Amino acid sequence: MVVDRAGWHTGGEVDLPEGINLELLPKGSPELMPAERLWALTNEALANGLFEEIEEVEEALVQRCVELLDQPEAIRDLTNYHWWPQAAA
C-alpha cells in the first residue's frame, strides 16, 4: 500500500495485516499521492462561494462529490499515474 509520511502512517500504532506492506512516498511530495490531485475537483464547489455556516460548506462538498460519481473519467485522468499499481482485471 502506498502512503504518505503522515504520522499516523509511520508512528508504529498501525497493526498491519499479514501480507500488507507500506511503501512510503518521498518526503515533501504530496503531488505523488493521487488523492491530493482531487482537491481541484472538489474546490470547484467552494470557489467564489459565500457560506454563512459550516454546514453549507459541507452540503456544497457533498453535492460536488455526488456529481463526481458520474464523472469517473475526470477522477481517473487526475489520479491514474503510469507507475501506480493497477487493479487486477
Steps between C-alpha positions, in 0.01 A plus 500: 500500500644838401462768768643838582716556806224629724557413866207262511661297219848488651446516876493127562145497640362347182465123521544382142341172393733231373591556137449878510812714470520877500693678227571854616501785253801734513480783753346822372333344198122531541464527123585129481198402711207466260244621754681834526426568134125475559489826696469692175174318424354549846607862529274590209206468738647765730662746262351847527236372739374677808409267783346617825519165679739206485204277416462692172860422412443135581185487287679661204781245526259208532312618192825532306605148602164366382552675165848346472354151537378540142842619378741211559710608203573837664624323811693242299669770291635666813595192698603227256879529518688270264705369794204445738405134554197406291207295626492144378245453222 
